[in-house]
Each structure stands twice: as C-alpha cells, then as structure tokens.
Amino acid sequence: MSLFFDCNAASPLRPKAEAAWLAASREAWANPSALYPSALGARALLEESREKIAALFSCTLGRIVFTSGATESNNVFFRRFEKDAGRGACCAVSAVEHASVSAAARAMFGERTLVLPVTADGVVDVAAASERIRRERPVAVSVVAACGETGVLQPWREVARVCRECGCAFHCDAVQILGRLPLGDLAAQCPYATFSAHKAGGPRGVGFLLAPEEDNLLHLQHGGSQESSRRAGTENVSAIASAAAALAEAVAEAASTLPKEQARCRDRFEARMKAFGATIAGEGAPRLPQTSMLLLPKHPNLAWVSRLAKLGVECGTGSACSSGKSAPSPVLAAMGVPASLAQRAVRVSASLTTPEADWTALAEAFERALAELDGESAASNVVTID
C-alpha cells in the first residue's frame, strides 16, 4: 500500500503540466526579453500563459506578476508597505496565517504587527477584527482564504470589505483554496492575493501575486524591466507554462462535484477516527473538503507519522514549512488547543480525485498504527523481575 495524504504541502505534478513543461523547455528555452525569433517565441508562450491564468481568475493581464511562489509573494506584500512602518504605521494578520505571512509581517513591522484573533474553531473573529482595524487603521491587512493546517475557511470577504471602508490595503493568501473550491469573486474582492502552483498539481518554484495594475510602487526585486518593471529577473517560462496547464485542470475540478464527494469521504474517515478517541480541529467550521487535522488521543504525532509511513501512508503534522519543530503549532495555540494535545496533531490532506477506497485504507492504517503503538507502549512498561 502506498498512499499520499499530504497534498496541502505539495501535490503530485499533473501529466498535462509535465507535458507543458517539457514542451516549453524544448521549444521556448530562449530568454523572453531578447529580440530574435526564438526569444519572441518564448515571449509569446509567456504571455499566452498569462492570458490563460487571467481568464481563470477573471482578472486583467496587468494584475498578474509571476514570482517564485507564495513565500516570495507574501513577503513582497508587506515589503510594499514597509516604509510606512518607519513612520509608525502598523499592519494586521490573522492568528492562523502561514509562517510566510506572519513572519514577514513581523520582520518588517516588528511590534506594530497586530494579530487578529480566532474562535475555538479557528475562524477569524470578524467583530473583533473589524473593531481593531477601524480603531488602529493598519496600512496593510492579510487574512488567509483557508488555513492550510486545519482546512478552516476564513471570512476574508468580510475583512476585505472593512479594509475598503477604512482605506487599508488587503491581501489574501489563497494558496490552499486554489483547486479545492471555486474561486468565485476572490480576484475582484482582493486587491492583493497570493497563489502557488505546486499546491494544485503544478511545478514547485513558481506562483504569482495578484496586484492592482496601478500600483507603481510594487517592486518584488530590482534589476531588469521584466514583469512590467515589477519583478526583475528572467521569467521561468517552462514553469509558468506548466503552471497554466495545471491551474486550468485544478480550477475545473474545483467547479465540479468533486469537492462534495471528497467532503463525504473525509467525513466518513473522521467518523472512524473519532470512534477511537480522536477529535477534529475546526470541525464546527466550514473547511476545505479534503483536509482533516486530527488531534489524536495518545502517542506523539511524530510517532504516528513514522508508524504510518512504515504502513505505506504519507501524511504530516501540519505545515510542511514547520515540520520537525518541537514547538506546538501557533495555529492550534491560537485556537486554544492545549500544547499537550497539539503535540498529538496529525494532518491528512487529499487531492480532489483521491478515491474513496484510499480514504478507507487510510482509516485502516490509522487503526493498525494505534494497535501497534499501543503494543509497543505496553511492552516498554513491562517490568522484569529476576
């Protein structure tokens, strides 16, 4: 048995994305900023890919700035307003952001980083957030679309509306929702939004930032005039073409019946987990259909992940960027989960095409892992008297 249940960390490369990457690597290898025929072909493919992505997001071409991924894009949003920090301005982020948002905010705004609280289910408290934004008037606010650890969907629309009323720049890290649920009016409602290809079956190392076309102060890095002088550096045409192919499939899947089917599979799986004492972080809130953060009744999460790997199941303890750290998840801490329980957290995240049989096999693997871990624990507690 070999089961992959860590798609919130990275999804397998889609065949069409792989084919697009190989074709672009063969045929569009030239520098798209040059002027000879092969370079013009690379430029044409780059802009064709931009057009395809813009159509998926119902936005204008000028809003799409290609980057190396979500971490770069998230950092750039706060760097865009960093100069205001020197004048005493503040920023605000939710308590359940990915580290590439929360750490970037603190690096650039320091103690002037406001943290918007969440409920016990991990949902941003809109009333509290609105009151603080109206009172403090931060220059930049970021609220994630869906928490990658718990899968809990966030009220980003409500916060975005408050930001418009207060004149605050609003940003949404939309990485996890891409390819899992319909995007709806996200691009229209969010002046700034972050996306990454490898969460949706595209290649690693490529993503994009949606930004207002009129934002002439957005400089992701300095150098050449690529990306309308907003991000210097030769564009990775092969990866961008691959990303466009992956996103086309992912967006179509998210608009189908697949999310509802995955939610049903997840719910059946969770029922089996709760039967032996597990609880589900954020269970009472709307969540991504293929994500479950399990708070297990016994044994450390690293022991679970290790045992499951031996049984052919790959899953994680939370954000892949925080794996291996001994400290409990800041997301779970913000939800009021005790540290002792947070250290028994295991996240499973499927793709929208994961078959029900795999979810069933996953439940069986957890049940077997529990029996084996219990057996080892009991054996280690046996006292031998000579």
C-alpha positions, 0 to 999 in steps of 0.5 A: 500500500502506498498512499499520499495524504499530504497534498496541502504541502505539495501535490503530485505534478499533473501529466498535462503540466509535465507535458507543458513543461517539457514542451516549453523547455524544448521549444521556448528555452530562449530568454523572453526579453531578447529580440530574435525569433526564438526569444519572441517565441518564448515571449509569446508562450509567456504571455499566452500563459498569462492570458490563460491564468487571467481568464481563470481568475477573471482578472486583467493581464496587468494584475498578474506578476509571476514570482517564485511562489507564495513565500516570495509573494507574501513577503513582497506584500508587506515589503510594499508597505514597509516604509510606512512602518518607519513612520509608525504605521502598523499592519494586521494578520490573522492568528492562523496565517502561514509562517510566510505571512506572519513572519514577514509581517513581523520582520518588517513591522516588528511590534506594530504587527497586530494579530487578529484573533480566532474562535475555538474553531479557528475562524477569524473573529470578524467583530473583533477584527473589524473593531481593531482595524477601524480603531488602529487603521493598519496600512496593510491587512492579510487574512488567509482564504483557508488555513492550510493546517486545519482546512478552516475557511476564513471570512476574508470577504468580510475583512476585505470589505472593512479594509475598503471602508477604512482605506487599508490595503488587503491581501489574501493568501489563497494558496490552499483554496486554489483547486479545492473550491471555486474561486468565485469573486476572490480576484475582484474582492482582493486587491492583493492575493497570493497563489502557488502552483505546486499546491494544485498539481503544478511545478514547485518554484513558481506562483504569482501575486495578484496586484492592482495594475496601478500600483507603481510602487510594487517592486518584488526585486530590482534589476531588469524591466521584466514583469512590467518593471515589477519583478526583475529577473528572467521569467521561468517560462517552462514553469509558468507554462506548466503552471497554466496547464495545471491551474486550468485542470485544478480550477475545473475540478474545483467547479465540479462535484468533486469537492462534495464527494471528497467532503463525504469521504473525509467525513466518513474517515473522521467518523472512524477516527473519532470512534477511537478517541480522536477529535477534529480541529475546526470541525464546527467550521466550514473547511476545505473538503479534503483536509482533516487535522486530527488531534489524536488521543495518545502517542506523539504525532511524530510517532504516528507519522513514522508508524504510518509511513512504515504502513505505506501512508504519507501524511504530516503534522501540519505545515510542511514549512514547520515540520520537525519543530518541537514547538506546538503549532501557533495555529492550534495555540491560537485556537486554544488547543492545549500544547499537550494535545497539539503535540498529538496533531496529525494532518491528512490532506487529499487531492480532489480525485483521491478515491474513496477506497484510499480514504478507507485504507487510510482509516485502516492504517490509522487503526493498525498504527494505534494497535501497534503503538499501543503494543509497543507502549505496553511492552516498554512498561513491562517490568522484569523481575529476576 
